[in-house]
C-alpha cells in the first residue's frame, strides 16, 4: 500500500513539472520504488514456499512411530518401574501379542536372568546385554539390550538371530560331516596302498582284494563330491523358479525303466498308476528327475525282498494356492520313526535304520530333493511308520 501511494505522488509531481522526468533525482527515486516493489513481490511469493517446506519437515510423535519405529524389525519394548510394558513397536506386538501394553515383561520373556539384568540396568545406570533361547512353539535364539530412558523407564531391544545361529551350526556341522565322510575312505585307501607297497607287494590275491575295496571307497568319495556339487549348484539357484513345460508321466516312465534292474535284484516290483490327465508341471526336467531318482532309490534301498513300490499321480487344488500335480511314491520298507521324519531332509542326516542296517548313502539325497522342490515352489509331504513303509508325496505347480 505504501509503495502504491508513493507511485501516485511521483506521478502527480511528474505532471507538475516536465523537467522532473529528465532529472537524475526523479530517475533515482523511480528506480528505488521499482526495486522495492520487486522485493516485496518476491517476499510474498517466497513466504508460502517457506511455510510449505517447514510444515513438510515437521513430524508428530505418531508420524515418527509409524514411519520409523514400527518399520524396525527388532522388537522394541519400553517398561516402567514396575516392569509393565508401556510401549511396543509393531514387531513386538506381532511377535508377542497385539495387547502387549499393560503386561509384565516377565510374562512375555520367561527368563529368570532377565529380572536380574533389568535390576542391574536400573541401579548401575548402565546398559545390560544377554542372550536367551525360546523353545516353544519352535526353538529360537535372541539377544536383548536393556537401556535407561529416564528415571522410571527402560527400553528393551530384542533381536532374533535364529537364522544366524542356524547358519553357524549348519556350517560347523557341514565341515565336520564332510571331513568325516572324506577322511574315512581316504584313511582306508592309504592303509591298503601301504599294504600293497609293503607286506602284500608279492601277494597277488591280497592286492586284488585291496584294489577292489579301494575302488569302492573311491566311488564313495566320488558320490559325495557329486552330491555336494549338486547341492551347492541348487542352493545358488534357489531364487530362480524354473518355468519350463515338463511332462511328469514321461519322466516317471523313463525313471522306472532305468531303475527296474536294481529293483529286480531285490525282487521288488514297481507299479505306476497315472491319471493320464495332462500331467504337465512348471519346472526343470533334469532337476525334477533328480528328485524322483533320489526318492525311488531310497524306496528300493530301504525295502526288503519281495516288496512293492507304488507310484501314482493325481491333480489337487488348494495345495500351492493353485492347481497342482501330486506324485506319490509309496514303499513297504522299514519306515521312519515319528521323531526322525522332520530331520531326514537335513544334510548328512541318516536315519537310525540306515545306520543299523549299514545301508550305503551320503545323507544328501533327500536334502537335494527338498532344495529342488523348494526352488520349484513345490511342496513335500512325508508319511511314514516304522515297519510299515513310507510315502513321499511331491507337489508341483500345474502348467
C-alpha positions as a LaTeX table, in Angstrom:
\begin{tabular}{lrrr}
\hline
Residue & $x$ (\AA) & $y$ (\AA) & $z$ (\AA) \\
\hline
Unk1 & 0.00 & 0.00 & 0.00 \\
Unk2 & 2.84 & 2.36 & 0.89 \\
Unk3 & 4.55 & 1.69 & $-2.42$ \\
Unk4 & 1.40 & 2.35 & $-4.40$ \\
Unk5 & 0.85 & 5.64 & $-2.53$ \\
Unk6 & 4.42 & 6.65 & $-3.31$ \\
Unk7 & 3.88 & 6.00 & $-7.03$ \\
Unk8 & 0.76 & 8.17 & $-7.03$ \\
Unk9 & 2.72 & 11.07 & $-5.50$ \\
Unk10 & 5.51 & 10.67 & $-8.03$ \\
Unk11 & 3.07 & 10.63 & $-10.90$ \\
Unk12 & 1.50 & 13.86 & $-9.60$ \\
Unk13 & 4.89 & 15.50 & $-9.29$ \\
Unk14 & 5.77 & 14.46 & $-12.82$ \\
Unk15 & 2.58 & 16.07 & $-14.05$ \\
Unk16 & 3.51 & 19.41 & $-12.43$ \\
Unk17 & 6.96 & 19.52 & $-13.93$ \\
Unk18 & 8.01 & 18.34 & $-17.41$ \\
Unk19 & 11.61 & 18.79 & $-16.44$ \\
Unk20 & 11.19 & 16.45 & $-13.49$ \\
Unk21 & 11.36 & 13.32 & $-15.70$ \\
Unk22 & 14.69 & 14.43 & $-17.07$ \\
Unk23 & 16.29 & 14.99 & $-13.73$ \\
Unk24 & 18.63 & 12.46 & $-12.14$ \\
Unk25 & 16.73 & 12.67 & $-8.89$ \\
Unk26 & 13.50 & 11.50 & $-10.50$ \\
Unk27 & 15.23 & 8.56 & $-12.16$ \\
Unk28 & 16.82 & 7.55 & $-8.84$ \\
Unk29 & 13.53 & 7.71 & $-6.94$ \\
Unk30 & 11.67 & 5.66 & $-9.57$ \\
Unk31 & 14.43 & 3.03 & $-9.59$ \\
Unk32 & 14.25 & 2.70 & $-5.82$ \\
Unk33 & 10.49 & 2.38 & $-5.88$ \\
Unk34 & 10.55 & $-0.31$ & $-8.58$ \\
Unk35 & 13.22 & $-2.25$ & $-6.69$ \\
Unk36 & 11.12 & $-2.08$ & $-3.53$ \\
Unk37 & 8.09 & $-3.37$ & $-5.42$ \\
Unk38 & 10.12 & $-6.28$ & $-6.83$ \\
Unk39 & 11.49 & $-7.24$ & $-3.40$ \\
Unk40 & 8.06 & $-7.03$ & $-1.82$ \\
Unk41 & 6.58 & $-9.20$ & $-4.54$ \\
Unk42 & 9.40 & $-11.73$ & $-4.20$ \\
Unk43 & 8.96 & $-11.81$ & $-0.45$ \\
Unk44 & 5.25 & $-12.55$ & $-0.82$ \\
Unk45 & 5.97 & $-15.37$ & $-3.26$ \\
Unk46 & 8.64 & $-16.97$ & $-1.09$ \\
Unk47 & 6.74 & $-16.94$ & 2.16 \\
Unk48 & 4.21 & $-19.67$ & 1.23 \\
Unk49 & 7.06 & $-21.79$ & $-0.14$ \\
Unk50 & 8.98 & $-21.49$ & 3.13 \\
Unk51 & 5.88 & $-22.35$ & 5.14 \\
Unk52 & 5.31 & $-25.38$ & 2.94 \\
Unk53 & 8.86 & $-26.60$ & 3.48 \\
Unk54 & 8.68 & $-26.08$ & 7.23 \\
Unk55 & 5.33 & $-27.84$ & 7.50 \\
Unk56 & 6.54 & $-30.76$ & 5.36 \\
Unk57 & 9.52 & $-31.30$ & 7.66 \\
Unk58 & 7.54 & $-31.18$ & 10.89 \\
Unk59 & 6.62 & $-34.61$ & 12.26 \\
Unk60 & 4.49 & $-35.55$ & 15.20 \\
Unk61 & 5.38 & $-38.38$ & 17.56 \\
Unk62 & 2.75 & $-40.58$ & 15.92 \\
Unk63 & 4.21 & $-39.96$ & 12.47 \\
Unk64 & 7.69 & $-40.82$ & 13.71 \\
Unk65 & 6.42 & $-44.04$ & 15.29 \\
Unk66 & 4.51 & $-45.00$ & 12.15 \\
Unk67 & 7.23 & $-44.12$ & 9.64 \\
Unk68 & 10.27 & $-45.32$ & 11.54 \\
Unk69 & 9.91 & $-47.23$ & 14.81 \\
Unk70 & 7.18 & $-49.53$ & 13.53 \\
Unk71 & 9.31 & $-50.36$ & 10.49 \\
Unk72 & 12.19 & $-51.69$ & 12.61 \\
Unk73 & 12.41 & $-55.49$ & 12.54 \\
Unk74 & 13.84 & $-55.71$ & 16.06 \\
Unk75 & 11.39 & $-55.93$ & 18.96 \\
Unk76 & 11.36 & $-52.60$ & 20.84 \\
Unk77 & 9.67 & $-52.58$ & 24.25 \\
Unk78 & 9.53 & $-49.86$ & 26.93 \\
Unk79 & 8.76 & $-50.81$ & 30.54 \\
Unk80 & 8.09 & $-48.68$ & 33.64 \\
Unk81 & 9.47 & $-49.06$ & 37.17 \\
Unk82 & 7.07 & $-51.97$ & 37.80 \\
Unk83 & 8.29 & $-53.82$ & 34.68 \\
Unk84 & 4.96 & $-53.14$ & 32.97 \\
Unk85 & 5.06 & $-52.61$ & 29.20 \\
Unk86 & 4.12 & $-49.02$ & 28.32 \\
Unk87 & 5.19 & $-49.05$ & 24.68 \\
Unk88 & 5.87 & $-51.67$ & 22.00 \\
Unk89 & 6.58 & $-51.29$ & 18.30 \\
Unk90 & 4.70 & $-53.25$ & 15.64 \\
Unk91 & 7.31 & $-56.05$ & 15.54 \\
Unk92 & 6.89 & $-56.68$ & 19.28 \\
Unk93 & 3.11 & $-56.64$ & 19.05 \\
Unk94 & 3.19 & $-59.06$ & 16.12 \\
Unk95 & 5.57 & $-61.44$ & 17.86 \\
Unk96 & 4.06 & $-61.44$ & 21.35 \\
Unk97 & 0.53 & $-60.04$ & 21.28 \\
Unk98 & $-1.39$ & $-57.03$ & 19.96 \\
Unk99 & $-2.45$ & $-56.48$ & 23.60 \\
Unk100 & 1.10 & $-56.37$ & 24.92 \\
Unk101 & 0.66 & $-52.94$ & 26.56 \\
Unk102 & $-0.02$ & $-53.30$ & 30.29 \\
Unk103 & 1.56 & $-56.73$ & 30.63 \\
Unk104 & 4.55 & $-57.57$ & 32.80 \\
Unk105 & 7.67 & $-58.14$ & 30.73 \\
Unk106 & 8.44 & $-61.33$ & 32.69 \\
Unk107 & 5.15 & $-62.84$ & 31.49 \\
Unk108 & 6.37 & $-62.37$ & 27.92 \\
Unk109 & 10.02 & $-63.33$ & 28.27 \\
Unk110 & 10.05 & $-66.08$ & 30.87 \\
Unk111 & 13.78 & $-65.97$ & 31.61 \\
Unk112 & 14.82 & $-65.59$ & 35.31 \\
Unk113 & 18.08 & $-63.90$ & 34.30 \\
Unk114 & 16.12 & $-61.09$ & 32.64 \\
Unk115 & 14.90 & $-59.77$ & 36.01 \\
Unk116 & 18.49 & $-59.53$ & 37.27 \\
Unk117 & 19.60 & $-57.70$ & 34.14 \\
Unk118 & 16.71 & $-55.22$ & 34.45 \\
Unk119 & 17.59 & $-54.52$ & 38.10 \\
Unk120 & 21.28 & $-54.08$ & 37.22 \\
Unk121 & 20.37 & $-51.61$ & 34.50 \\
Unk122 & 18.27 & $-49.55$ & 36.92 \\
Unk123 & 20.76 & $-49.45$ & 39.80 \\
Unk124 & 24.00 & $-49.28$ & 37.84 \\
Unk125 & 22.61 & $-46.85$ & 35.24 \\
Unk126 & 24.41 & $-48.86$ & 32.60 \\
Unk127 & 23.15 & $-50.82$ & 29.59 \\
Unk128 & 22.94 & $-54.57$ & 30.01 \\
Unk129 & 23.13 & $-57.39$ & 27.45 \\
Unk130 & 22.05 & $-61.01$ & 27.50 \\
Unk131 & 21.21 & $-63.89$ & 25.18 \\
Unk132 & 18.38 & $-66.35$ & 25.63 \\
Unk133 & 16.56 & $-69.07$ & 23.73 \\
Unk134 & 12.87 & $-69.82$ & 23.46 \\
Unk135 & 11.86 & $-73.45$ & 22.83 \\
Unk136 & 8.15 & $-73.01$ & 22.20 \\
Unk137 & 6.49 & $-73.08$ & 19.73 \\
Unk138 & 9.84 & $-73.63$ & 17.97 \\
Unk139 & 13.44 & $-73.20$ & 19.05 \\
Unk140 & 14.56 & $-69.59$ & 18.54 \\
Unk141 & 17.56 & $-67.56$ & 19.69 \\
Unk142 & 17.51 & $-63.93$ & 20.86 \\
Unk143 & 19.81 & $-61.14$ & 22.02 \\
Unk144 & 18.45 & $-58.34$ & 24.19 \\
Unk145 & 19.91 & $-54.93$ & 25.09 \\
Unk146 & 18.42 & $-53.10$ & 28.09 \\
Unk147 & 18.96 & $-49.32$ & 28.34 \\
Unk148 & 17.81 & $-46.47$ & 30.58 \\
Unk149 & 15.40 & $-43.98$ & 29.00 \\
Unk150 & 14.80 & $-41.92$ & 32.14 \\
Unk151 & 14.47 & $-42.40$ & 35.90 \\
Unk152 & 11.43 & $-44.61$ & 35.52 \\
Unk153 & 11.54 & $-46.26$ & 32.12 \\
Unk154 & 13.80 & $-48.82$ & 30.45 \\
Unk155 & 13.94 & $-49.79$ & 26.80 \\
Unk156 & 14.49 & $-53.38$ & 25.67 \\
Unk157 & 15.67 & $-54.03$ & 22.11 \\
Unk158 & 15.24 & $-57.73$ & 21.32 \\
Unk159 & 16.94 & $-59.12$ & 18.23 \\
Unk160 & 16.05 & $-62.52$ & 16.78 \\
Unk161 & 19.24 & $-64.14$ & 15.48 \\
Unk162 & 17.89 & $-67.65$ & 14.95 \\
Unk163 & 18.82 & $-67.72$ & 11.26 \\
Unk164 & 22.38 & $-66.61$ & 12.04 \\
Unk165 & 22.66 & $-69.24$ & 14.77 \\
Unk166 & 21.33 & $-71.93$ & 12.46 \\
Unk167 & 23.74 & $-70.88$ & 9.72 \\
Unk168 & 26.68 & $-71.10$ & 12.12 \\
Unk169 & 25.57 & $-74.54$ & 13.33 \\
Unk170 & 24.93 & $-75.71$ & 9.79 \\
Unk171 & 28.38 & $-74.55$ & 8.66 \\
Unk172 & 30.21 & $-76.26$ & 11.51 \\
Unk173 & 28.16 & $-79.45$ & 11.08 \\
Unk174 & 28.74 & $-79.32$ & 7.33 \\
Unk175 & 32.51 & $-79.05$ & 7.71 \\
Unk176 & 32.58 & $-81.79$ & 10.35 \\
Unk177 & 30.46 & $-84.13$ & 8.24 \\
Unk178 & 32.37 & $-83.54$ & 5.01 \\
Unk179 & 35.67 & $-84.05$ & 6.82 \\
Unk180 & 34.42 & $-87.29$ & 8.32 \\
Unk181 & 32.87 & $-88.55$ & 5.08 \\
Unk182 & 36.09 & $-87.92$ & 3.13 \\
Unk183 & 38.56 & $-88.88$ & 5.83 \\
Unk184 & 37.18 & $-92.40$ & 6.36 \\
Unk185 & 37.67 & $-93.64$ & 2.77 \\
Unk186 & 40.97 & $-91.77$ & 2.44 \\
Unk187 & 42.38 & $-93.46$ & 5.54 \\
Unk188 & 41.19 & $-96.81$ & 4.17 \\
Unk189 & 42.77 & $-96.22$ & 0.76 \\
Unk190 & 46.02 & $-95.03$ & 2.32 \\
Unk191 & 46.20 & $-98.16$ & 4.51 \\
Unk192 & 45.65 & $-100.53$ & 1.60 \\
Unk193 & 48.23 & $-98.73$ & $-0.53$ \\
Unk194 & 50.78 & $-99.12$ & 2.25 \\
Unk195 & 49.94 & $-102.85$ & 2.44 \\
Unk196 & 50.31 & $-103.28$ & $-1.31$ \\
Unk197 & 53.64 & $-101.45$ & $-1.26$ \\
Unk198 & 54.82 & $-103.38$ & 1.81 \\
Unk199 & 53.63 & $-106.72$ & 3.23 \\
Unk200 & 51.40 & $-107.62$ & 0.27 \\
Unk201 & 53.70 & $-106.48$ & $-2.55$ \\
Unk202 & 54.19 & $-110.10$ & $-3.64$ \\
Unk203 & 50.67 & $-111.32$ & $-2.78$ \\
Unk204 & 48.55 & $-111.02$ & $-5.95$ \\
Unk205 & 45.40 & $-112.31$ & $-4.25$ \\
Unk206 & 45.63 & $-109.74$ & $-1.43$ \\
Unk207 & 46.37 & $-106.99$ & $-3.92$ \\
Unk208 & 43.25 & $-107.77$ & $-5.95$ \\
Unk209 & 41.18 & $-107.75$ & $-2.77$ \\
Unk210 & 42.64 & $-104.42$ & $-1.62$ \\
Unk211 & 42.23 & $-102.83$ & $-5.05$ \\
Unk212 & 38.56 & $-103.77$ & $-5.13$ \\
Unk213 & 37.98 & $-102.20$ & $-1.70$ \\
Unk214 & 39.87 & $-99.05$ & $-2.74$ \\
Unk215 & 37.66 & $-98.74$ & $-5.81$ \\
Unk216 & 34.57 & $-98.92$ & $-3.61$ \\
Unk217 & 35.97 & $-96.27$ & $-1.27$ \\
Unk218 & 36.86 & $-94.07$ & $-4.26$ \\
Unk219 & 33.30 & $-94.41$ & $-5.53$ \\
Unk220 & 32.00 & $-93.26$ & $-2.15$ \\
Unk221 & 34.13 & $-90.12$ & $-2.32$ \\
Unk222 & 33.06 & $-89.51$ & $-5.90$ \\
Unk223 & 29.38 & $-89.83$ & $-4.96$ \\
Unk224 & 29.87 & $-87.45$ & $-2.03$ \\
Unk225 & 31.64 & $-84.84$ & $-4.16$ \\
Unk226 & 28.97 & $-85.06$ & $-6.87$ \\
Unk227 & 26.20 & $-84.66$ & $-4.28$ \\
Unk228 & 27.98 & $-81.69$ & $-2.71$ \\
Unk229 & 28.41 & $-80.01$ & $-6.09$ \\
Unk230 & 24.76 & $-80.69$ & $-6.94$ \\
Unk231 & 23.58 & $-79.26$ & $-3.61$ \\
Unk232 & 25.79 & $-76.18$ & $-4.00$ \\
Unk233 & 24.51 & $-75.57$ & $-7.53$ \\
Unk234 & 20.87 & $-75.91$ & $-6.48$ \\
Unk235 & 21.33 & $-73.57$ & $-3.49$ \\
Unk236 & 22.93 & $-70.91$ & $-5.68$ \\
Unk237 & 19.87 & $-71.02$ & $-7.98$ \\
Unk238 & 17.26 & $-71.22$ & $-5.20$ \\
Unk239 & 15.84 & $-67.80$ & $-6.11$ \\
Unk240 & 15.28 & $-68.76$ & $-9.75$ \\
Unk241 & 12.00 & $-70.59$ & $-10.29$ \\
Unk242 & 12.14 & $-72.93$ & $-13.32$ \\
Unk243 & 9.21 & $-72.42$ & $-15.70$ \\
Unk244 & 9.58 & $-74.96$ & $-18.49$ \\
Unk245 & 6.76 & $-77.28$ & $-19.51$ \\
Unk246 & 7.63 & $-80.70$ & $-18.08$ \\
Unk247 & 5.72 & $-83.96$ & $-18.63$ \\
Unk248 & 5.77 & $-85.82$ & $-15.31$ \\
Unk249 & 4.47 & $-89.05$ & $-16.85$ \\
Unk250 & 7.37 & $-89.29$ & $-19.32$ \\
Unk251 & 9.92 & $-88.63$ & $-16.56$ \\
Unk252 & 8.47 & $-91.33$ & $-14.31$ \\
Unk253 & 8.25 & $-93.91$ & $-17.09$ \\
Unk254 & 11.88 & $-93.31$ & $-18.10$ \\
Unk255 & 12.99 & $-93.43$ & $-14.48$ \\
Unk256 & 11.24 & $-96.74$ & $-13.82$ \\
Unk257 & 12.97 & $-98.25$ & $-16.85$ \\
Unk258 & 16.41 & $-97.21$ & $-15.60$ \\
Unk259 & 15.87 & $-98.46$ & $-12.04$ \\
Unk260 & 13.98 & $-101.68$ & $-12.80$ \\
Unk261 & 17.17 & $-103.77$ & $-12.81$ \\
Unk262 & 18.13 & $-102.53$ & $-9.36$ \\
Unk263 & 14.62 & $-103.33$ & $-8.09$ \\
Unk264 & 14.61 & $-106.80$ & $-9.69$ \\
Unk265 & 17.80 & $-107.73$ & $-7.84$ \\
Unk266 & 15.78 & $-107.50$ & $-4.63$ \\
Unk267 & 12.65 & $-108.96$ & $-6.24$ \\
Unk268 & 10.87 & $-105.64$ & $-5.77$ \\
Unk269 & 8.10 & $-104.71$ & $-8.20$ \\
Unk270 & 7.28 & $-101.12$ & $-9.18$ \\
Unk271 & 3.70 & $-100.22$ & $-10.13$ \\
Unk272 & 2.89 & $-96.92$ & $-11.82$ \\
Unk273 & $-0.71$ & $-95.69$ & $-11.92$ \\
Unk274 & $-1.13$ & $-92.46$ & $-13.84$ \\
Unk275 & $-4.28$ & $-90.39$ & $-14.08$ \\
Unk276 & $-3.37$ & $-89.67$ & $-17.76$ \\
Unk277 & $-4.71$ & $-86.17$ & $-17.34$ \\
Unk278 & $-2.11$ & $-83.87$ & $-18.91$ \\
Unk279 & 0.47 & $-84.18$ & $-16.14$ \\
Unk280 & 2.44 & $-81.10$ & $-17.15$ \\
Unk281 & 4.14 & $-79.01$ & $-14.49$ \\
Unk282 & 6.24 & $-75.85$ & $-14.31$ \\
Unk283 & 9.84 & $-76.82$ & $-13.78$ \\
Unk284 & 13.20 & $-78.14$ & $-14.88$ \\
Unk285 & 13.01 & $-81.69$ & $-16.23$ \\
Unk286 & 16.56 & $-82.65$ & $-15.19$ \\
Unk287 & 16.11 & $-81.44$ & $-11.63$ \\
Unk288 & 12.67 & $-82.99$ & $-11.25$ \\
Unk289 & 14.13 & $-86.29$ & $-12.44$ \\
Unk290 & 16.78 & $-85.98$ & $-9.73$ \\
Unk291 & 14.05 & $-85.59$ & $-7.09$ \\
Unk292 & 12.24 & $-88.77$ & $-8.14$ \\
Unk293 & 15.54 & $-90.61$ & $-8.62$ \\
Unk294 & 16.64 & $-89.94$ & $-5.03$ \\
Unk295 & 13.28 & $-90.89$ & $-3.53$ \\
Unk296 & 12.86 & $-94.01$ & $-5.67$ \\
Unk297 & 16.44 & $-95.16$ & $-4.92$ \\
Unk298 & 15.71 & $-94.83$ & $-1.20$ \\
Unk299 & 12.46 & $-96.77$ & $-1.59$ \\
Unk300 & 14.40 & $-99.64$ & $-3.14$ \\
Unk301 & 17.31 & $-99.49$ & $-0.68$ \\
Unk302 & 15.10 & $-99.41$ & 2.40 \\
Unk303 & 12.72 & $-102.18$ & 1.25 \\
Unk304 & 13.21 & $-105.87$ & 1.92 \\
Unk305 & 12.93 & $-108.52$ & $-0.79$ \\
Unk306 & 9.59 & $-109.35$ & $-2.40$ \\
Unk307 & 8.05 & $-105.96$ & $-1.60$ \\
Unk308 & 6.21 & $-103.46$ & $-3.81$ \\
Unk309 & 6.62 & $-99.80$ & $-4.63$ \\
Unk310 & 3.58 & $-97.84$ & $-5.78$ \\
Unk311 & 3.87 & $-94.65$ & $-7.85$ \\
Unk312 & 0.81 & $-92.59$ & $-8.73$ \\
Unk313 & $-0.08$ & $-89.14$ & $-10.00$ \\
Unk314 & $-3.14$ & $-87.02$ & $-9.30$ \\
Unk315 & $-4.42$ & $-83.46$ & $-9.57$ \\
Unk316 & $-5.17$ & $-81.48$ & $-6.43$ \\
Unk317 & $-6.36$ & $-77.94$ & $-5.83$ \\
Unk318 & $-5.51$ & $-75.67$ & $-2.92$ \\
Unk319 & $-2.09$ & $-77.13$ & $-2.12$ \\
Unk320 & 0.10 & $-74.40$ & $-3.66$ \\
Unk321 & $-2.69$ & $-71.81$ & $-3.86$ \\
Unk322 & $-3.21$ & $-73.07$ & $-7.42$ \\
Unk323 & $-3.90$ & $-76.35$ & $-9.15$ \\
Unk324 & $-1.04$ & $-78.77$ & $-8.58$ \\
Unk325 & 0.11 & $-82.19$ & $-9.76$ \\
Unk326 & 0.74 & $-84.61$ & $-6.91$ \\
Unk327 & 3.17 & $-87.51$ & $-7.25$ \\
Unk328 & 3.09 & $-90.27$ & $-4.62$ \\
Unk329 & 5.96 & $-92.74$ & $-4.17$ \\
Unk330 & 4.97 & $-95.32$ & $-1.57$ \\
Unk331 & 7.06 & $-98.27$ & $-0.39$ \\
Unk332 & 6.70 & $-101.20$ & 2.01 \\
Unk333 & 10.09 & $-100.65$ & 3.57 \\
Unk334 & 11.49 & $-100.15$ & 7.06 \\
Unk335 & 9.70 & $-96.89$ & 7.68 \\
Unk336 & 10.83 & $-93.82$ & 9.60 \\
Unk337 & 10.17 & $-93.03$ & 13.23 \\
Unk338 & 7.96 & $-90.03$ & 14.04 \\
Unk339 & 10.90 & $-88.28$ & 15.73 \\
Unk340 & 13.07 & $-88.58$ & 12.62 \\
Unk341 & 10.61 & $-87.57$ & 9.90 \\
Unk342 & 11.30 & $-83.83$ & 10.25 \\
Unk343 & 15.07 & $-84.42$ & 10.13 \\
Unk344 & 15.59 & $-86.75$ & 7.19 \\
Unk345 & 15.83 & $-83.88$ & 4.70 \\
Unk346 & 18.72 & $-82.33$ & 6.67 \\
Unk347 & 22.20 & $-82.52$ & 5.19 \\
Unk348 & 24.11 & $-85.67$ & 6.11 \\
Unk349 & 21.33 & $-86.88$ & 8.40 \\
Unk350 & 20.97 & $-90.64$ & 8.25 \\
Unk351 & 18.04 & $-92.41$ & 9.85 \\
Unk352 & 18.68 & $-94.92$ & 12.60 \\
Unk353 & 17.59 & $-97.78$ & 10.33 \\
Unk354 & 20.16 & $-96.74$ & 7.70 \\
Unk355 & 22.99 & $-96.86$ & 10.22 \\
Unk356 & 21.75 & $-100.02$ & 11.88 \\
Unk357 & 21.39 & $-101.91$ & 8.59 \\
Unk358 & 24.57 & $-100.41$ & 7.08 \\
Unk359 & 22.73 & $-99.02$ & 4.08 \\
Unk360 & 25.09 & $-97.02$ & 1.87 \\
Unk361 & 24.46 & $-93.34$ & 1.20 \\
Unk362 & 25.88 & $-89.85$ & 1.63 \\
Unk363 & 22.94 & $-88.47$ & 3.61 \\
Unk364 & 22.47 & $-85.75$ & 0.98 \\
Unk365 & 19.90 & $-87.29$ & $-1.39$ \\
Unk366 & 16.75 & $-86.13$ & 0.37 \\
Unk367 & 18.33 & $-82.77$ & 1.18 \\
Unk368 & 18.96 & $-82.24$ & $-2.54$ \\
Unk369 & 15.38 & $-83.33$ & $-3.33$ \\
Unk370 & 13.97 & $-80.89$ & $-0.76$ \\
Unk371 & 16.02 & $-77.98$ & $-2.15$ \\
Unk372 & 14.89 & $-78.71$ & $-5.71$ \\
Unk373 & 11.23 & $-78.87$ & $-4.62$ \\
Unk374 & 11.63 & $-75.54$ & $-2.80$ \\
Unk375 & 13.22 & $-73.98$ & $-5.88$ \\
Unk376 & 10.17 & $-75.06$ & $-7.88$ \\
Unk377 & 7.91 & $-73.51$ & $-5.18$ \\
Unk378 & 6.53 & $-77.01$ & $-4.63$ \\
Unk379 & 5.81 & $-78.99$ & $-1.51$ \\
Unk380 & 6.94 & $-82.27$ & 0.05 \\
Unk381 & 4.88 & $-84.33$ & 2.48 \\
Unk382 & 6.21 & $-87.43$ & 4.23 \\
Unk383 & 4.01 & $-90.06$ & 5.84 \\
Unk384 & 5.75 & $-92.98$ & 7.50 \\
Unk385 & 5.52 & $-95.59$ & 10.23 \\
Unk386 & 8.22 & $-97.91$ & 11.50 \\
Unk387 & 7.96 & $-101.35$ & 9.99 \\
Unk388 & 5.17 & $-100.39$ & 7.61 \\
Unk389 & 6.89 & $-98.26$ & 4.97 \\
Unk390 & 6.92 & $-94.62$ & 3.84 \\
Unk391 & 5.05 & $-92.44$ & 1.40 \\
Unk392 & 6.64 & $-89.36$ & $-0.18$ \\
Unk393 & 4.13 & $-87.01$ & $-1.83$ \\
Unk394 & 5.59 & $-84.27$ & $-4.04$ \\
Unk395 & 3.53 & $-81.38$ & $-5.40$ \\
Unk396 & 4.48 & $-79.21$ & $-8.39$ \\
Unk397 & 2.52 & $-76.35$ & $-9.91$ \\
Unk398 & 0.42 & $-77.48$ & $-12.86$ \\
Unk399 & 1.44 & $-75.97$ & $-16.18$ \\
\hline
\end{tabular}
